[in-house]
Amino acid sequence: MAAAAEEWEAPSRALRALAWLGQEFMSDWEAQDLRAALFQLLLLWLLVSLLGIQVAWRVYGNTVTGLYYRQGPGGQNGGTPDGSSHFSSWESSSNEAMKTHRE
């Protein structure tokens, strides 16, 4: 029986400390109108920002994903394609002329 009481002692202490911290926060909240208003403003800003990120991801998420993940036989995220390589100049012999960006 004593082992069971010791087992629950630490969580009950943590809950009492959390309840005390909540009471202190509420008393401080009621005493400081400016601090409460600033906290509410920053919380509102955070929620609006997260909502904006969510909306932007729904609108542009597929476009962003398409930029970073290779489509087709090459796999995802830089996998090697089964077909011919896009870097044929690296694999070719050194006798061939290299093309410049203007060609």
Beta strands, then each sheet from edge to edge (+ up, - down):
end
